[in-house]
Amino acid sequence: MPALPECGFDKLPVAVQRRVLLRQLTERGLAPDFELIEQLREVPGKFVSVASNLSFARYATGKLALREHRSEKFNADELKLKLAGRAGRAEFGGLEFRWALKNRAGSRGTAFVGLRLDRRSPRQTECFDAAKVGSEIILRHWRAGDRFQPIGLKSAVKLQDLFVNAKIPAARRRALVLATTAAGGIFWVDGLRIGERFKLTPATRSEFVWNRSKLPA
């Protein structure tokens, strides 16, 4: 393994840069993936999360700086919903959720149970491919290791990194509600974009209309 460079880190060949970072991370007992090494290599001084209570940043010399965060417990509450019928309602995490199925060919025969799609409404509404969402969903909070692929991104990333980029305060992140399929795929996170894999496409035959609003205090 190469030693830390005396010259500027950015002047080293890319392969050597990666080996320098890999060595430091493995010496700390970590098993870094390519994505983590690239984030550290490409942007000096930016802390990148590697665990719920641990993050690293790279100095210009290539040496890594460690930052430890106060460990906080994740909220384990969850609610499983069977999507029986054409519409339904649920409450979780201080929010009210209403859902409905809508045929892409037209809305004839679809019940919305008071669902308001007016953009001026305080409710927030998103639409997903119903076949990809499935017949059962789970409402829960952020957990360690969660990864999510917002619409427009080519691959899933750590949910914690998305929270940081969206400037969501740490104290609020654990209270946010997210929705997953029965298999665990995250398709919606409150305050973020919808999931790329669950978006509507020309092949979509049925929409899953998802409506969220705050419950009265």
Secondary structure, DSSP 8 states (H G I E B T S, - for coil): -----SS-GGGS-HHHHHHHHHHHHHHTT----HHHHHHHHHSTT--EEEETTEEEEE-TTS-EEEEE---------EEEEE--SSEEEEEETTEEEEEEEEETT--TT---TT----TTSSSEEEEEEHHHH-SEEEEEE--TT-EE-BTT-SS-EEHHHHHHHTT--HHHHTT-EEEEETT--EEEETTS--BGGGS--TT--EEEEEEEEE---
